[in-house]
Amino acid sequence: MKLNKLFFVLAVGLAFAACNKMDEILPQSGTMLTKQVQETNIIAPSRASASFNGMFTNIGKPTKLANTPDDWGYLMILFCNDLEGADAVIADSGYNWFSVCGEYSSRNNTYRNPRLRYQAPFNMIGDVNTFIAGFPEDVTDENAINMIAQAKVLRAYSYMLLAPQYQFAPLTYVKAEGKKGADLPCVPLVNGEPVDFTHNPRATVAEIYNFVMEDLNDAVAKLEGAQERSSKMFIDANVAYGLRARANLILGNWEAAYNDAVKAAEGYEPASIAEVSVPAFYNIEDHNWIWGYDMATGLPSNVQSNGLYATTTSWLRSFSGQGYAPACQVYTCINSLLWNLIPDTDVRKGWWVDENLESPLLDGLKWPGFDDVANADDGDNKLPFLPYTNVKFGVFSMATTVNEEDMPLMRVEEMILIQAEAKAHTDAGTAKNILESFVQTYRDPAYSADAAGRTLLDEIWFQRRVELWGEGFGVFDNLRLDKPIVRSHGAGTSNIADAFRFNLDSQDPWLRMRFPQGEMNTNFGIVDNQGGQQPTIDMNPGLLDGVTD
Amino acid sequence: MLMKKIRVFFTAMVLLAASAAAFAQNISVKGTVKDEAGEAIVGANVLLHGSNTVYTMTDVNGSFALSVPSNGVLDVNCLGYQSSSVAVNGRSVIDVVLAVDDQLIDETIVVAYGTATKSSFTGSAAMVDSEQISKKLSSKVTSALAGTTPGVQIISSSGDPAGGAPTIRIRGIGSMNASSAPLIVVDGVPYEGAISDINPQDVESMSVLKDASASAIYGHRGANGVIIITTKKGKSGDAVVRFDARVGVNSRLIPNYDVISDPAQYYETYYKLMYNKYYYTGHTVAESYAYADANLFNENNGGLGYQVYTVPDGQKLVGTNFKLNPNATLGYSDGEFYYTPDDWYKETFHNSIRQEYNVSASGASDRFNYYAGLGYLNDGGIVYNSGYQRFSARLNAEYQIKEWIRFVTNMSYSYSDSNNVSSGSWGSSGNAFYIANNIGPIYPLYVRKVDEQGNPYLYTESGRQIYDSNNTNFKRPNFVGNAIRDLYNDVKKSYADVLVGKWGLVLTPVKGLTLNANVGLTDDNTRYNYLYSQFGSASNVDGATSVGHSRMFTVNQQYLAEYKFNIAEIHHFDILAGYEQYSRKYQSLDGYNDHLFNPLVGELNNADGTDNKTVESYSTEYMTQGFLARVQYDDNNTIFLSASFRRDASSKFAPGHRWGNFGSVGAAWVISRENWFNAAAVNLLKLKISYGVQGNDGLDGYFPWSDQYQHSYDGTNYSIAMSYKGNEDLTWETSHSFNVGVDFELFNNYLNGTLEYFNRDTKDLLYSKSVPLSSGNPTGAMPVNVGSIRNRGVELSLDGGIIRTKNVQWDWNVNLSHYKNTILSLDADVDPEKGIRGGNFIYKVGGSLYDAYMYKYAGVNPETGEALYWKHVEETDASGNVISATDEKTTVFSDATKYELGSVLPKLYGGFGTSLNAFGIDFSIQCSFQLGGKYYDGNYQQLMWTQASAGQAWHKDVLNAWTPENPNSNIPRMDGDTSVAQSPLDRFFVSSNYLSINNVTLGYTLPTKWTQKIKIASLRLYVAGENLAVFSARKGLDPRNAFGLGSYTMAQGSSSYGAMRSITGGITLTF
């Protein structure tokens, strides 16, 4: 019986010891629990700003939903905008993960692509709200005020990515609904105030933009005169002005748009002809970038999730040694309908190879083991370019297997084009001067705004389509301008794959995304978008957009 | 059983002392031991009463001879018979007749923390014995459960000998988002290693505990049933040495779907599709032909890429009649390369050798009992560089140190060396299975060039075969690289050292009391070296290697006290109490680098790259502990009562939410032992009933109770972002099980059976609650305890004999199970009308976890050949009330509606088998089946594509697609389907009925009188076939891959390794 007692004491003792041990079990890894984060912030105060940085990292990071080669955060949304527009083309083959954009099958409740495009901005909005809520409302610390302002800009930017996907632009008079876009339902508004997420109906487009302007106005005020940011991946007054310029343009506040674009451009110089006579747009340090994504920030977690295939370099850049585009010949090409209209005197004509895979931008470039980059074919990781493949976007080193190229989010060139567009509504003469001065100085010395015979506004749009190609403005511009998506004038008129060859009316209800099943299941306030159907080959052959007619 | 032996031993000692005084002269005695029918009993022990050393065993004729004192007493015993003691009384010939012992053949079942006889057990359990296990040709011991145990479903998504274990579900799907896997206990210790690290030849038995009465004492993780694996022990008597060798062939079991294999037919069909794509979008006939002609070989514009026929100049490959040009000849040269299709399937799959050798020795004496086994298995794969080798060793020993203390140890070590290949549920270019099953029949596998005379030859470089990886002048529109090439060049090795040990002390300080302390551990060290060849997928980085090591270390401590006593030999009590603690530590270290100097060595020191180096490591821990108690009582072996209680804590929950209380009560009544019961035909009739509560903490993550964050560094700044939203209030999911059943044995065991009814309600489900994506939750979900489900069903298991004579024994068995899964309640936030909708399923109160929610196909529009879908249209009045609802057909897929299509689970599943032993020949067959369910055949859907999958194989059914000449087809026109490939359509449901022949064994045991001459106790020769055939609704379909809903975005079967058939011949020798 003694043994029995001993046994009992032993068991109880062990139990207590075990209980304490259980409390000490914490992950020892790249994942941390809340209490470890708090502990770290006390021991190493420098880590406290990491959650602020984390929001910026998320711009180019997988959402953690899919872990597939098409999951790369905001940068993927931007890429889809181009592919759903008229000017960016990827081959119709089994390697094209973005054929859902080319063929417009992305209007689907259960597809991954639309879900990623919905989830990434709302994750960011959630992070921003949590971040802001961590400060007292009357915070006086200058640094804190600055960070809150930046966070608000991120929130505004997130809504600016969401709104055009789910509803027509505020100024568009939507014939089928008999209302202006501003008055139609957009996406649920999550503004940091307490909200019942399960009954959070779609706010109107006007309400969304009101909130966007509120955030941007506040941010502009707080960021004006603030200390210089440590990297162009963060946000300063210029970025806030630039986004407000974009918003004002969408809302038709022409004067304000012009003024904001001027403020945003202050201190920045467009890239020179020489600078864009070689593949470029890969380094956040470039003097013409106002805001960009520093790929090195997001890459570590990206690599863990997807390898290197879920990056802009993999898909958009034709010089990656470890990219989808070069390995599978799913290069992002320009629609020849647009390319053919670029004057030969314009340096940008060379941003894409011609039908014979030639471009002056390739002079002197070599692919390892091959003399000719365009035709280099190792069978596995680099296949020959296709006609009109872009060489606009360069890489740090040819055939890179690192894929750490940065991505521009706002360039001074865009701000100049916004100035021109805003002025075109109020003062055409000034607008034309701005436009011609920019293009002649930096792109095409022989340029004349009248040469192509387009209206001034269409000419500005043409310049945007060429200059900003591949940077995510594609279909958003069509929607903003209420312009049809014109991909071809019929068979043989363009290089777009047959399956993607159709035109869409600017108010085709199919242009509005459908809400993901996950949202519909749990947010009972949502009434989904309806109408339209997946386009068919050569649909609407007669549509014209004023630019590529 | 052991207690009884010890008691016999003590009794014998006492008797020995008493008889020591009486000395008598030894005489020679011989005789026979026979049963009541006069048949000789082989192997009966004949022992001089009171002696340790004077004993013998009867031979094959039942004869024995022994020298004993003339006044001695012979104890004669044999398992299955009542023992008999016979006084010698000076006789020299003694014939003994033994009566069959009903009590003794009462089957012993291994149950939680001990054993029970079948008649005394109040719970529900099923056993598989070593004989059945050793017949199986599988490295995974749990595969022996398929078809043999009622209530158990086995799903094998992979036949990879180096791959994962089959998924086991006991009595349905017990949880929504937490684990539904049973707890596996090996020799009393929870086991989390790979199931293939246990050598099935070392296993004595497997028990499946199905109800709460049986497993509630395991508390946590017992909710989904428990599988108790018991390894072998020595048996008393002479040492037995057993040697078994088997050699055979592994081959692919399930053939491919019936795909178009004729390249001409494939081109014709594709041409037709391209034509239709144009013609039916408003283009002219001429434009449509022109488009198809222009793009048939243009892989970047929806074409096929490859031309493998030569056609005379100026002629087209496919004519306007959609037939191949009769002048076309197979094979095409562009001057540099020669193109002709290869049979990828044939080139990829091959048969391989399976070899297995096992030797064991076991024995027992008064104080020492041991089993030692050594095994070697080489299980070949059905594709190159795939296979599994295992060396295993086991030593189980027990030593009675003192009268009151015994030392028990079970140790096994296994070393495995695997070649891994990429497979899975995803179709991907890197997956050789997917490619071999799904590539169109026009593509070459190898690069061929033409010599100066224009003759084609297989092209090699530095002696290496060069595979077609889009490296010729043609490109495929699908399937980047060449996964078949990578099978040869990429070598993915993994090595595992697994030590599983248990050390225990059993103390018996006073009569009836047993104290038991033991420590069990698993130490699993796995190292992998993956080489990605520069001659293959990693050419861009000059070859790459990924090397990693993981270590899983688990410790289980048990302290148990058991006290058995009785009152007046009628009321028996057995009380157990104890404490158990389990902890697991998992550690991982991985590295990657590229630029391999030596292309053949996959080690980091051979990798000289600088840009892409990565090193990663992490550790994580899990722990549970609990107190347990059990009382068992029986009233004269007739009425049995049991009750158990367990209080458990798990580290998966936050402090304050960790502890849960579980327990059970059960009763059994052996009616056939009642005095008043008098039915000669009934050997056993027992009723049993039980109820209990068990816990489940089986969520995937280690720390679901806390929010989680991930961080990174870019050289300047640290970043951190939330990666997981946890829930501090999270606690145990509990399942409440009720079981009632009857066990019976009739007509001297010619008909035995068990019929059971069960009801299991799982409450406070560990549920990954979807939250609106707009709430910003990083995963779109958080864990909560909400909702409840029910699994309710009946199980029937029958076995018995047909012929039982001395030379012929013919037995049979059958088991049937039925259950229904019902959702009882869901999260209050869920709209009860809408339920929770997934891509292809719907959860609604009253429905099941496997209710399909899909688009409904409405046939083909006979005018246009377009697919039709059902669309639900509701009209509402001003206040939103539905005033009319109709279903219409539409060709616009985006207008189609998803419908609730009910449960896809089978109505009935089970197994049956028979075994025959006659004149030394043994034959057995074991089958399993399921009936009445549905399976979503995603593979078939992929093979029936009409859009956007250029270059992929087609099922022959597409040849019957709608055409103006074939207007009544139920298959839409090529390109006439507006649905998108990755949508769930009820059209692709198929019956999940199957019948599989799991095992057939034929053996012959040589007569003992021959073998004894060469000192061999027994010699058996056999052939065995494992996984011999599966009959399903469609060629190529293996419904055992998944529960019914399958997947519409994954090619479940065709991208997984696929089941293997093994046929071996073997020899078993015992000395």
Interface residues (C-beta under 8 A of the other chain):
Chain A: M1 L3 N4 F7 F8 L10 A11 V12 L14 A15 A18 C19 K21 M22 D23 I25 L26 P27 Q28 S29 G30 T31 M32 L33 T34 K35 V37 S46 R47 S49 A50 S51 N53 G54 M55 F56 T57 N58 K61 T63 K64 L65 A91 D92 S93 G94 Y95 S99 E103 S105 R107 N108 T110 Y111 R115 Y118 Q119 F122 N123 M124 I125 G126 D127 N129 T130 V187 P188 V190 F197 T198 N200 S230 S231 D294 A296 T297 G298 L299 P300 S301 V303 Q304 G321 Q322 A327 C328 Q329 D377 D378 G379 D380 N381 K382 L383 L386 A399 T400 T401 V402 A491 A497 D498 A499 P516 Q517 G518 E519 M520 N521 T522 N523 F524 G532 Q533 Q534 T536 I537 D538 M539
Chain B: K277 Y278 T281 G282 H283 E287 Y291 N295 E299 N300 N301 G302 S469 N470 N471 T472 K475 P477 N478 F479 V480 G481 L507 P509 V510 L513 L515 A517 G536 S537 S539 N540 V541 Q557 Y559 A561 G578 Y579 Q581 S583 D594 D611 N612 T614 E616 Y618 S619 T620 E621 Y622 M623 Q625 F627 A649 S651 P655 R658 Y702 F703 S706 D707 Q708 Y709 Q710 H711 S712 Y713 D714 G715 T716 N717 Y718 S719 I720 A721 M722 S723 Y724 G726 S770 V771 P772 L773 S774 S775 G776 N777 P778 T779 G780 D829 V830 D831 K834 I836 R837 G838 G839 V892 F893 S894 D895 Q947 A948 S949 A950 G951 Q952 T978 V980 Q982 S983
